[in-house]
Amino acid sequence: MMRETRTQLTWLLTVMCLTASLPVLRAAPEAAAGTGAAGNSHRFEVSADTYIDAYNPNISYGSATWLMFRADSRLVPLLRFDVSTIPSGSYVTAAVLHLYVPAEQSSDTYREPCRLAAYCVSRDWVTGEATWVRAAAGVPWQSAGCNGTSDRCQEHNANEIGETTGLGQRVDIPVTTIVQRWVSGNNHGLVLRGYSEEWGRTAFYSSRFVNRDLRPWLEVQWTVPTPTHTHTATSTATCTPTASPTPTPTETPTPTQTVPPSATPSPTATRTQTPTVTSTRTASPTITPFRLYLPILTR
């Protein structure tokens, strides 16, 4: 019977161990399927934008509906996007900044060629306070125009260049390198500067333009690293030790089962009462001689 109990206990522990490992085994395929080969894609609306002007160094343009730009970097737009929903550690496969050139520009504000590149900004700036000389009220740029080493990155990816193609057209500027920086660290936005010393100039619709579809926006594609579920091995290992010690306790009841043999002397104790019956029989002959003497006394 104790052998059956041990077998049942071992079977119960095995089932419990397998049941505990099932959720981990299911989680691994789901996590891998969630990332997918295509990854994730999202449109991010601009959260803050303005431009700064070397010709009017103390004026803030935080309420303007156009962002002015010059290829000689004397007029430079600042833009910021909140990409905090991209999980930390993600790999940005592509990121493109989309801007729209107003069709109603005159020849005074629009002139080609107009090529531009994006640089990551390294410090905070405030939309309604940023000017050519300061990032915020009381906080000057290290170098006017967001040009210092503590103001922005000094280099950009040479393959990430945008160019205007006409009035009323959209301009696409690759910014994959910058967005990867944002996901991996701090995000202070970007500044648009001329790609080379040219005389081109243009304007872009800002976040305050009435038509939302023509405002700046950011398109990002990324992949989340597939978690290597080494936890599966850990949980399997946890079950194995739990099952191993269990047989040791089952062997402990074996000495307890030796108790039934010691109970066998109980029947032997019953046999000792048999001599008590024998002693009763020896008492009856003693009465018999007393009756034999009675007739003699009568005579």
Contacts in CASP RR format, 6 or more apart in sequence:
PFRMAT RR
TARGET T0000
AUTHOR 0000-0000-0000
METHOD contacts of the structure
MODEL  1
MMRETRTQLTWLLTVMCLTASLPVLRAAPEAAAGTGAAGNSHRFEVSADT
YIDAYNPNISYGSATWLMFRADSRLVPLLRFDVSTIPSGSYVTAAVLHLY
VPAEQSSDTYREPCRLAAYCVSRDWVTGEATWVRAAAGVPWQSAGCNGTS
DRCQEHNANEIGETTGLGQRVDIPVTTIVQRWVSGNNHGLVLRGYSEEWG
RTAFYSSRFVNRDLRPWLEVQWTVPTPTHTHTATSTATCTPTASPTPTPT
ETPTPTQTVPPSATPSPTATRTQTPTVTSTRTASPTITPFRLYLPILTR
2 253 0 8 1.000
2 254 0 8 1.000
2 257 0 8 1.000
5 250 0 8 1.000
5 253 0 8 1.000
6 247 0 8 1.000
6 250 0 8 1.000
6 253 0 8 1.000
9 246 0 8 1.000
9 250 0 8 1.000
10 243 0 8 1.000
10 246 0 8 1.000
10 247 0 8 1.000
10 250 0 8 1.000
13 242 0 8 1.000
13 243 0 8 1.000
13 246 0 8 1.000
14 243 0 8 1.000
17 239 0 8 1.000
17 240 0 8 1.000
17 242 0 8 1.000
17 243 0 8 1.000
18 239 0 8 1.000
20 235 0 8 1.000
20 238 0 8 1.000
20 239 0 8 1.000
21 232 0 8 1.000
21 235 0 8 1.000
21 236 0 8 1.000
21 239 0 8 1.000
24 229 0 8 1.000
24 231 0 8 1.000
24 232 0 8 1.000
24 235 0 8 1.000
25 232 0 8 1.000
27 229 0 8 1.000
28 229 0 8 1.000
28 232 0 8 1.000
31 226 0 8 1.000
31 227 0 8 1.000
31 229 0 8 1.000
32 226 0 8 1.000
34 224 0 8 1.000
35 223 0 8 1.000
35 224 0 8 1.000
35 225 0 8 1.000
35 226 0 8 1.000
36 223 0 8 1.000
39 93 0 8 1.000
39 221 0 8 1.000
39 222 0 8 1.000
39 223 0 8 1.000
39 224 0 8 1.000
40 86 0 8 1.000
40 90 0 8 1.000
40 221 0 8 1.000
40 222 0 8 1.000
40 223 0 8 1.000
40 224 0 8 1.000
41 219 0 8 1.000
41 220 0 8 1.000
41 221 0 8 1.000
42 85 0 8 1.000
42 86 0 8 1.000
42 219 0 8 1.000
42 220 0 8 1.000
43 217 0 8 1.000
43 218 0 8 1.000
43 219 0 8 1.000
44 81 0 8 1.000
44 82 0 8 1.000
44 83 0 8 1.000
44 217 0 8 1.000
44 218 0 8 1.000
44 219 0 8 1.000
44 220 0 8 1.000
45 81 0 8 1.000
45 207 0 8 1.000
45 215 0 8 1.000
45 217 0 8 1.000
46 79 0 8 1.000
46 80 0 8 1.000
46 81 0 8 1.000
46 207 0 8 1.000
46 215 0 8 1.000
46 216 0 8 1.000
46 217 0 8 1.000
46 218 0 8 1.000
47 80 0 8 1.000
47 81 0 8 1.000
47 82 0 8 1.000
47 207 0 8 1.000
48 78 0 8 1.000
48 79 0 8 1.000
48 80 0 8 1.000
48 127 0 8 1.000
48 207 0 8 1.000
49 62 0 8 1.000
49 67 0 8 1.000
49 77 0 8 1.000
49 78 0 8 1.000
49 79 0 8 1.000
49 80 0 8 1.000
49 127 0 8 1.000
49 206 0 8 1.000
49 207 0 8 1.000
49 216 0 8 1.000
50 60 0 8 1.000
50 61 0 8 1.000
50 62 0 8 1.000
50 64 0 8 1.000
50 67 0 8 1.000
50 77 0 8 1.000
50 78 0 8 1.000
50 127 0 8 1.000
50 128 0 8 1.000
50 130 0 8 1.000
50 206 0 8 1.000
51 61 0 8 1.000
51 64 0 8 1.000
51 67 0 8 1.000
51 68 0 8 1.000
51 69 0 8 1.000
51 75 0 8 1.000
51 76 0 8 1.000
51 77 0 8 1.000
51 78 0 8 1.000
52 61 0 8 1.000
52 75 0 8 1.000
52 76 0 8 1.000
52 78 0 8 1.000
52 130 0 8 1.000
52 131 0 8 1.000
52 132 0 8 1.000
52 145 0 8 1.000
52 146 0 8 1.000
53 59 0 8 1.000
53 61 0 8 1.000
53 68 0 8 1.000
53 74 0 8 1.000
53 75 0 8 1.000
53 131 0 8 1.000
53 132 0 8 1.000
54 74 0 8 1.000
54 75 0 8 1.000
54 132 0 8 1.000
54 144 0 8 1.000
54 145 0 8 1.000
55 74 0 8 1.000
55 75 0 8 1.000
56 132 0 8 1.000
57 131 0 8 1.000
57 132 0 8 1.000
57 133 0 8 1.000
57 144 0 8 1.000
58 131 0 8 1.000
58 132 0 8 1.000
58 133 0 8 1.000
59 131 0 8 1.000
60 128 0 8 1.000
60 129 0 8 1.000
60 130 0 8 1.000
60 131 0 8 1.000
61 68 0 8 1.000
62 127 0 8 1.000
62 128 0 8 1.000
62 130 0 8 1.000
63 128 0 8 1.000
63 208 0 8 1.000
64 206 0 8 1.000
64 208 0 8 1.000
65 205 0 8 1.000
65 206 0 8 1.000
65 208 0 8 1.000
65 209 0 8 1.000
65 210 0 8 1.000
66 102 0 8 1.000
66 203 0 8 1.000
66 204 0 8 1.000
66 205 0 8 1.000
66 206 0 8 1.000
66 209 0 8 1.000
67 77 0 8 1.000
67 79 0 8 1.000
67 99 0 8 1.000
67 203 0 8 1.000
67 204 0 8 1.000
67 205 0 8 1.000
67 206 0 8 1.000
67 216 0 8 1.000
68 75 0 8 1.000
68 77 0 8 1.000
68 109 0 8 1.000
68 201 0 8 1.000
68 203 0 8 1.000
69 75 0 8 1.000
69 76 0 8 1.000
69 77 0 8 1.000
69 114 0 8 1.000
69 116 0 8 1.000
69 192 0 8 1.000
69 194 0 8 1.000
69 201 0 8 1.000
69 202 0 8 1.000
69 203 0 8 1.000
69 204 0 8 1.000
70 76 0 8 1.000
70 194 0 8 1.000
70 200 0 8 1.000
70 201 0 8 1.000
71 113 0 8 1.000
71 114 0 8 1.000
71 115 0 8 1.000
71 116 0 8 1.000
71 194 0 8 1.000
71 195 0 8 1.000
71 196 0 8 1.000
71 197 0 8 1.000
71 198 0 8 1.000
71 199 0 8 1.000
71 200 0 8 1.000
71 201 0 8 1.000
72 194 0 8 1.000
72 197 0 8 1.000
72 198 0 8 1.000
72 199 0 8 1.000
72 200 0 8 1.000
73 193 0 8 1.000
73 194 0 8 1.000
75 201 0 8 1.000
76 145 0 8 1.000
76 146 0 8 1.000
76 191 0 8 1.000
76 192 0 8 1.000
76 193 0 8 1.000
77 191 0 8 1.000
77 192 0 8 1.000
77 204 0 8 1.000
78 121 0 8 1.000
78 125 0 8 1.000
78 130 0 8 1.000
78 146 0 8 1.000
78 189 0 8 1.000
78 190 0 8 1.000
78 191 0 8 1.000
79 97 0 8 1.000
79 189 0 8 1.000
79 190 0 8 1.000
79 192 0 8 1.000
79 216 0 8 1.000
80 121 0 8 1.000
80 187 0 8 1.000
80 188 0 8 1.000
80 189 0 8 1.000
80 190 0 8 1.000
81 182 0 8 1.000
81 187 0 8 1.000
81 189 0 8 1.000
81 218 0 8 1.000
82 187 0 8 1.000
83 179 0 8 1.000
83 182 0 8 1.000
83 183 0 8 1.000
83 187 0 8 1.000
83 218 0 8 1.000
83 220 0 8 1.000
84 187 0 8 1.000
86 92 0 8 1.000
86 183 0 8 1.000
86 220 0 8 1.000
86 222 0 8 1.000
87 224 0 8 1.000
88 183 0 8 1.000
88 184 0 8 1.000
89 183 0 8 1.000
89 184 0 8 1.000
89 224 0 8 1.000
89 225 0 8 1.000
90 183 0 8 1.000
90 222 0 8 1.000
90 223 0 8 1.000
90 224 0 8 1.000
90 225 0 8 1.000
91 180 0 8 1.000
91 222 0 8 1.000
91 223 0 8 1.000
91 225 0 8 1.000
92 176 0 8 1.000
92 179 0 8 1.000
92 180 0 8 1.000
92 183 0 8 1.000
92 220 0 8 1.000
92 221 0 8 1.000
92 222 0 8 1.000
93 176 0 8 1.000
93 221 0 8 1.000
93 222 0 8 1.000
93 223 0 8 1.000
94 174 0 8 1.000
94 176 0 8 1.000
94 219 0 8 1.000
94 220 0 8 1.000
94 221 0 8 1.000
95 174 0 8 1.000
95 175 0 8 1.000
95 176 0 8 1.000
95 178 0 8 1.000
95 179 0 8 1.000
95 180 0 8 1.000
95 218 0 8 1.000
95 219 0 8 1.000
95 220 0 8 1.000
95 221 0 8 1.000
96 172 0 8 1.000
96 173 0 8 1.000
96 174 0 8 1.000
96 175 0 8 1.000
96 218 0 8 1.000
96 219 0 8 1.000
97 118 0 8 1.000
97 172 0 8 1.000
97 173 0 8 1.000
97 174 0 8 1.000
97 175 0 8 1.000
97 190 0 8 1.000
97 216 0 8 1.000
97 217 0 8 1.000
97 218 0 8 1.000
98 170 0 8 1.000
98 171 0 8 1.000
98 172 0 8 1.000
98 216 0 8 1.000
98 217 0 8 1.000
98 218 0 8 1.000
98 219 0 8 1.000
99 170 0 8 1.000
99 171 0 8 1.000
99 173 0 8 1.000
99 204 0 8 1.000
99 205 0 8 1.000
99 216 0 8 1.000
100 168 0 8 1.000
100 169 0 8 1.000
100 170 0 8 1.000
100 171 0 8 1.000
100 204 0 8 1.000
100 205 0 8 1.000
100 214 0 8 1.000
100 215 0 8 1.000
100 216 0 8 1.000
101 110 0 8 1.000
101 164 0 8 1.000
101 166 0 8 1.000
101 167 0 8 1.000
101 168 0 8 1.000
101 169 0 8 1.000
101 170 0 8 1.000
101 171 0 8 1.000
101 202 0 8 1.000
101 203 0 8 1.000
101 204 0 8 1.000
102 167 0 8 1.000
102 168 0 8 1.000
102 203 0 8 1.000
102 204 0 8 1.000
102 205 0 8 1.000
103 167 0 8 1.000
103 168 0 8 1.000
105 167 0 8 1.000
105 202 0 8 1.000
105 203 0 8 1.000
109 201 0 8 1.000
109 202 0 8 1.000
109 203 0 8 1.000
110 166 0 8 1.000
110 167 0 8 1.000
110 201 0 8 1.000
110 202 0 8 1.000
110 203 0 8 1.000
111 199 0 8 1.000
111 200 0 8 1.000
111 201 0 8 1.000
111 202 0 8 1.000
112 164 0 8 1.000
112 166 0 8 1.000
112 200 0 8 1.000
113 163 0 8 1.000
113 164 0 8 1.000
113 198 0 8 1.000
113 200 0 8 1.000
114 163 0 8 1.000
114 164 0 8 1.000
114 198 0 8 1.000
114 200 0 8 1.000
114 201 0 8 1.000
114 202 0 8 1.000
115 161 0 8 1.000
115 162 0 8 1.000
115 163 0 8 1.000
115 164 0 8 1.000
115 194 0 8 1.000
115 195 0 8 1.000
115 196 0 8 1.000
115 198 0 8 1.000
116 161 0 8 1.000
116 162 0 8 1.000
116 163 0 8 1.000
116 171 0 8 1.000
116 173 0 8 1.000
116 192 0 8 1.000
116 193 0 8 1.000
116 194 0 8 1.000
116 195 0 8 1.000
117 156 0 8 1.000
117 160 0 8 1.000
117 161 0 8 1.000
117 162 0 8 1.000
117 173 0 8 1.000
117 192 0 8 1.000
117 193 0 8 1.000
117 194 0 8 1.000
117 195 0 8 1.000
118 156 0 8 1.000
118 160 0 8 1.000
118 173 0 8 1.000
118 175 0 8 1.000
118 178 0 8 1.000
118 190 0 8 1.000
118 191 0 8 1.000
118 192 0 8 1.000
118 193 0 8 1.000
119 152 0 8 1.000
119 153 0 8 1.000
119 154 0 8 1.000
119 155 0 8 1.000
119 156 0 8 1.000
119 178 0 8 1.000
119 190 0 8 1.000
119 191 0 8 1.000
119 192 0 8 1.000
119 193 0 8 1.000
120 152 0 8 1.000
120 153 0 8 1.000
120 178 0 8 1.000
120 181 0 8 1.000
120 182 0 8 1.000
120 188 0 8 1.000
120 189 0 8 1.000
120 190 0 8 1.000
121 146 0 8 1.000
121 151 0 8 1.000
121 152 0 8 1.000
121 188 0 8 1.000
121 189 0 8 1.000
121 190 0 8 1.000
121 191 0 8 1.000
122 150 0 8 1.000
122 151 0 8 1.000
122 152 0 8 1.000
122 153 0 8 1.000
122 186 0 8 1.000
122 188 0 8 1.000
123 135 0 8 1.000
123 139 0 8 1.000
123 150 0 8 1.000
123 151 0 8 1.000
123 188 0 8 1.000
124 135 0 8 1.000
124 136 0 8 1.000
124 139 0 8 1.000
124 188 0 8 1.000
125 135 0 8 1.000
125 136 0 8 1.000
125 146 0 8 1.000
125 188 0 8 1.000
126 135 0 8 1.000
126 136 0 8 1.000
126 137 0 8 1.000
129 135 0 8 1.000
129 136 0 8 1.000
129 137 0 8 1.000
130 136 0 8 1.000
132 144 0 8 1.000
132 145 0 8 1.000
133 140 0 8 1.000
133 141 0 8 1.000
133 144 0 8 1.000
133 145 0 8 1.000
134 140 0 8 1.000
134 141 0 8 1.000
135 141 0 8 1.000
135 146 0 8 1.000
135 151 0 8 1.000
141 147 0 8 1.000
141 148 0 8 1.000
141 151 0 8 1.000
142 148 0 8 1.000
142 149 0 8 1.000
142 150 0 8 1.000
142 151 0 8 1.000
143 151 0 8 1.000
145 151 0 8 1.000
146 152 0 8 1.000
146 191 0 8 1.000
148 154 0 8 1.000
152 191 0 8 1.000
153 178 0 8 1.000
156 177 0 8 1.000
156 178 0 8 1.000
157 174 0 8 1.000
157 176 0 8 1.000
157 177 0 8 1.000
159 174 0 8 1.000
160 173 0 8 1.000
160 174 0 8 1.000
160 175 0 8 1.000
160 176 0 8 1.000
160 177 0 8 1.000
160 178 0 8 1.000
161 173 0 8 1.000
161 174 0 8 1.000
161 195 0 8 1.000
162 171 0 8 1.000
162 172 0 8 1.000
162 173 0 8 1.000
162 174 0 8 1.000
162 195 0 8 1.000
163 171 0 8 1.000
164 171 0 8 1.000
164 202 0 8 1.000
165 171 0 8 1.000
171 204 0 8 1.000
173 192 0 8 1.000
175 190 0 8 1.000
175 218 0 8 1.000
178 189 0 8 1.000
178 190 0 8 1.000
179 218 0 8 1.000
179 220 0 8 1.000
181 187 0 8 1.000
182 189 0 8 1.000
183 222 0 8 1.000
204 216 0 8 1.000
205 211 0 8 1.000
205 214 0 8 1.000
205 215 0 8 1.000
205 216 0 8 1.000
206 215 0 8 1.000
206 216 0 8 1.000
207 215 0 8 1.000
207 216 0 8 1.000
209 215 0 8 1.000
END
